[in-house]
Amino acid sequence: MRALSVPAFVAALVLIVGHAVAGDCRLLAPTREREVLASFLKKTGYTSRQVSVVLKFADGRAQAWRSIPLNKQGRFCGAKAIGASIYWCVPSSLTRLLQSSLIGIHEQVTEPSVLKFYGVKQLTQGETIAGAAVSMCQLTAIDIFAQH
């Protein structure tokens, strides 16, 4: 499979998160989007422990919107809906990250990594990649909704 360049990937994320705004962004519900993300992770091969680690990180990013100054579009959507857009964005961005790798998805999800994160002594590569997807969605949302 062909890897996306960084600019193309960022542009794709802007479209993904921007799509959430195209309709009424206020309809995005954090609980529902979080459940969809958890289901996606399980279907992708993440264990219950891995899902918990990824959701804990995503929760932190979604809740951060309570204290981030919002621009006009961000005020229209509201912090809860923007947080929900983080959960909503992750499956698509994670799929792209996993597909652009040279190793198989199963190996990515289960192989250990040397990183420590959120009290977990050793993350799997899948947790690390999912954390990157969450961070990319957060950065894209910041670009769209945060006051600059």
QUICOR-V760098 format. One line per field, one symbol per residue. ss: DSSP state (H for helix, E for strand, C for the rest). burial: # if it has 24 or more other C-alpha atoms within 12 Angstrom, else .. A space follows every 50 residues. Layout:
BEGIN
ss->???
burial->???
END
This chain:
BEGIN
ss->CCCCCHHHHHHHHHHHHHHHHHCCHHHCCHHHHHHHHHHHHHHHCCCHHH HHHHHHHHHHHHHHHHCCCECHHHHHHCHHHHHHHHHHHHHHHHHHHHHC CCCCHHHHHHCECCCCECCECCCEHHHHHHHHHHHHHHHHHHHHHECC
burial->........##..##.###.##...#..###..##.###.##..#.#...# #########.#####..#.#..##..######################.. ....#..###............########################..
END
